[in-house]
Amino acid sequence: METLPRHVEFVVREQTGGITMSQRRTNSLKVIPLGGLYEIGKNMTAYEYGEDIILVDCGMSFPEDEMLGIDVVIPDITYLKKNHERVRGIVLTHGHEDHIGAIPYVLGDLNVPIYGTKLTLGLVERKMQ
């Protein structure tokens, strides 16, 4: 059985009216940690493939002592705001605050479906009230 390499590249050639055009298209999975990497809290990872982005988790963390006046810390979603039309949804792994805590803040900028277990979605529903 043949397996595909991790990075798959396709070259498409079309013949149109005697003119040959080449279109190069790269399909590779991009894993973009937006929070939770080398830190506790703010868990959020974007998985981008082609024109689609799926988010896994949407967490928050609590401020450090020197962050006076800050109540919660959420991941930087600037990239997601710029590409909001490509974000297909958020998958939540479980209901701890470091995985669901930023949902109320993120949903203000991204209108996407949220997927998770009944318990996790119940916690998110309660959080949104």
Summary of the structure (lengths in Angstrom):
residues: 129
radius of gyration: 19.2
end to end distance: 51.5
largest distance: 68.1
contacts: 337
relative contact order: 0.15
helix: 21%
strand: 36%
